[in-house]
């Protein structure tokens, strides 16, 4: 019986993906970020499928997961920005410092 339920839930999740993607875009404002959020949401939902109550709305449950993941990402971003300010740098400086190293690593891989 549980196998049939899992198959039905999987089909419902797949059917929900376009709406979940639009919801994620509304939260993030960028399609790449929305796609990452949808992927994280689906992974979390699959990991914790035992917490979903059969007979309740799967879409509402997954929207809540997406919302919580997005909120956590925002919180992490604020904390990260705060730490970077404390050490007297910003993200642009940190990223730009790694670019030459990354290019050299790519050249090493190609050689």
C-alpha positions in Angstrom: 0.0 0.0 0.0 2.8 2.5 0.9 4.4 1.9 -2.5 1.3 3.0 -4.2 1.0 6.1 -2.0 4.7 6.9 -2.7 4.1 6.6 -6.5 1.1 8.9 -6.3 3.0 11.4 -4.2 5.9 11.3 -6.7 3.4 12.0 -9.6 1.9 14.9 -7.6 5.3 16.3 -6.9 6.2 16.2 -10.5 2.9 17.9 -11.5 3.6 20.6 -8.9 7.0 21.5 -10.2 6.0 24.4 -12.6 3.9 26.1 -9.9 6.6 25.5 -7.3 9.2 27.1 -9.7 7.0 30.2 -10.1 6.6 30.4 -6.3 10.4 30.1 -5.9 10.9 32.8 -8.5 8.6 35.1 -6.6 10.7 34.5 -3.4 14.1 34.8 -5.0 13.6 37.2 -8.0 16.0 35.2 -10.2 15.4 32.1 -12.2 18.8 30.4 -11.3 18.1 31.0 -7.6 14.5 29.8 -8.0 15.8 26.6 -9.7 18.2 26.0 -6.8 15.4 26.6 -4.3 13.1 24.1 -6.1 15.8 21.5 -6.1 16.5 22.0 -2.4 12.8 21.9 -1.7 12.3 18.6 -3.5 15.3 17.1 -1.8 14.0 18.1 1.6 10.5 16.9 0.8 11.8 13.5 -0.3 14.1 13.2 2.8 11.2 14.0 5.1 8.3 12.5 3.3 7.4 10.5 6.4 6.5 13.9 8.0 3.9 14.7 5.4 0.4 13.6 6.5 -1.5 11.6 3.9 -4.7 13.4 3.0 -3.3 16.9 3.5 -2.2 19.2 0.7 1.2 18.3 -0.6 1.5 21.6 -2.4 1.0 23.6 0.8 3.6 21.5 2.6 6.1 21.9 -0.2 5.5 25.7 -0.4 6.2 25.9 3.3 9.4 24.0 2.9 10.5 26.4 0.1 9.6 29.4 2.2 11.6 28.1 5.2 14.6 27.2 3.1 14.5 30.7 1.5 14.2 32.3 4.8 17.2 30.3 6.1 19.2 31.3 3.1 18.4 35.0 3.7 19.4 34.6 7.3 22.7 33.0 6.4 23.4 35.7 3.9 22.9 38.4 6.5 25.1 36.6 9.0 27.8 36.1 6.3 27.6 39.8 5.3 27.9 40.7 9.0 31.0 38.6 9.4 32.6 40.0 6.3 32.0 43.5 7.5 33.7 42.6 10.8 36.8 41.5 9.1 36.7 44.6 6.9 36.0 43.1 3.5 33.0 42.5 1.3 32.0 39.6 -0.9 33.2 41.2 -4.1 36.8 41.5 -2.7 36.7 37.9 -1.5 35.4 36.6 -4.8 37.8 38.7 -7.0 40.8 37.4 -4.9 39.9 33.8 -5.8 39.5 34.4 -9.6 43.2 34.1 -10.5 43.6 30.9 -8.4 40.5 29.4 -10.0 41.7 30.2 -13.5 45.1 28.6 -12.7 43.3 25.5 -11.3 41.3 25.2 -14.5 44.5 25.5 -16.6 46.1 22.8 -14.6 43.2 20.5 -15.2 43.3 21.1 -18.9 47.0 20.5 -19.2 
